[in-house]
Amino acid sequence: MSKVSAKAPAAKTPAPVPAKKAFDPKDWAKNGVTEEEIAGCKQSFDLFDSDQGGSVDISGKKNIMQSSRPP
């Protein structure tokens, strides 16, 4: 009796993630908000976006709450 080895199905590789477009404050500056104000907001946001994924995770929210608390 011969042994037939069952091959595991090949793991599917994830589809490539499209490259992110660089942040451009011009895309967001409107209704009286200047590019400089937008760039300042983005810079502040990036302080709490620890993995640069475009969102603030729970640990980042905790940091925001602790840093905004009065001494």
C-alpha positions in Angstrom: 0.0 0.0 0.0 1.5 3.3 -1.0 1.2 6.4 0.9 -0.2 9.4 -0.9 0.9 12.6 0.6 -1.8 15.2 0.7 -0.5 18.6 -0.2 -1.8 21.5 1.8 -3.4 24.1 -0.4 -1.0 26.8 -1.4 -1.4 29.9 0.8 -2.9 32.8 -1.1 -0.7 35.8 -1.2 -2.6 39.0 -0.4 -3.2 41.5 -3.2 -0.7 44.3 -3.3 -1.8 47.4 -1.4 -1.8 50.4 -3.6 0.8 53.1 -2.6 -0.6 55.9 -0.5 -0.7 59.3 -2.0 1.4 61.8 -0.1 -0.6 64.1 2.1 -1.2 67.4 0.4 -2.8 70.2 2.4 -4.0 71.8 -0.8 -6.5 68.9 -1.1 -8.1 69.9 2.2 -7.8 73.7 2.3 -11.2 75.2 1.7 -14.0 77.2 3.3 -11.5 79.7 4.9 -9.1 77.1 6.2 -5.5 77.8 5.0 -3.0 75.2 3.9 -0.8 76.2 6.9 -3.7 75.4 9.3 -4.3 72.1 7.6 -0.6 71.2 7.8 -0.5 72.1 11.5 -3.5 69.8 12.1 -1.8 67.0 10.2 1.4 67.5 12.2 -0.6 67.3 15.5 -2.5 64.2 14.3 0.7 62.5 13.3 1.9 62.8 16.9 -0.8 60.4 18.0 -0.9 58.2 14.9 1.9 55.9 16.1 1.9 53.5 13.2 1.3 56.1 10.5 -1.8 54.1 9.4 -4.1 57.1 9.1 -6.0 56.5 12.3 -5.5 56.8 16.0 -5.7 53.5 17.9 -6.8 53.1 21.5 -3.3 53.7 22.9 -3.1 56.9 20.9 -6.5 58.0 22.2 -5.3 57.3 25.8 -2.2 59.5 25.0 -4.5 62.3 23.7 -6.6 62.2 26.9 -3.6 62.2 29.2 -1.9 65.0 27.3 -5.0 67.2 27.2 -5.7 66.8 31.0 -4.9 69.9 33.1 -1.9 69.5 35.4 
